[in-house]
Amino acid sequence: MRNPFSQGLVVGFITIVIGLGSLYLAHGSDMSDTSGTAGLQSIGQPGGDAVSLKVWTDKEPGQVFKQGDRAVVSFQAERTAYLTALAVSSDGNVHVIFPNKELPNNMIQQGKVYTLFGDDSSLRLETGKYVRNAGIIFFLSSTPFSLDPLKTTGDRPYLFIPASATDKINELKDKLKDISRKPGFNRVVLPLTGGYGQNLEPKFSVLSAQPSDVLRKDLSGGVESSTPETLTGSAGVKPKPLREQGHQR
C-alpha cells in the first residue's frame, strides 16, 4: 500500500519543478535557438597555445544590465592576434561587429585595450530582451586570416547577415571553422548578464549625423530614437585605459 505522505511529497515536488520552469520561460519567452545559427557559439575548441583574451563591459563588478541599458565593450589580448567578433539575434540574424567599417583591420596589438561602442564611435550597443545563450562571441588566432566573408560592403557600418541568407550563414560557419584550425585559436563569449542570472540580447544601432540633429537609426534603416547625442573624437575603435576586469580565457 502506498504511503499517502510520500505521494504528497512527489506531487509537491513536481508542482515546484513545473512552477520554476514557468518562471524561467516567463523571463525568456523568445529564447528558442534557430537551426541555421545555433552552432556558431560552439565552433572550435581552444588548444594549449590559445591566445589569452580578456573581455569586459563598462559595468562595475557585481552590477547587472537592465533592458534598454547602453553597453560599452572592451577587450585586450596578451599577444598580437587577429580577431573577429559577432552576435546572433534571437531571430537568427548575425551581426559581425568586428572588424567593421570604422576599423577594417582585424589585427589587435599585444596588451593594448580596445573599446567598442564608446562615445567616439557611431555604433551603439544596448540590451534587449531576455534570451538563451545570448552574448558577443570573439574568435581569434595568432596568425592572419582572410576577412572574406567577414567584412562589410557598401554603406553598412558592419556586416549584417539575415537569417534567411542560409548560403551566407554557411559561408560564415566555414570561415569560423577555418579560423578554429589556426595556431593560437581561442573563442570567448561575453554575456550581457541581467537579473536572475539570465542574459540579455545585444541590440545594435548606428548614429547618423544630420544638419540639425543626431538620429539613432536601427540597421534596417528606420529611426529608433531622435535623442540628440554629441560625437567627439574620431570614429572607430579607440584604445582606452578602462578597467581590466572581465572574462578571460
Helices and strands as residue ranges (DSSP letters): H 4-27, G 40-42, E 53-57, E 70-71, E 73-77, E 81-88, E 94-98, E 107-108, E 114-116, E 123-131, E 136-141, E 159-161, H 166-180, E 186-190, G 195-197, E 199-209, E 214-218, E 223-225, E 247-248
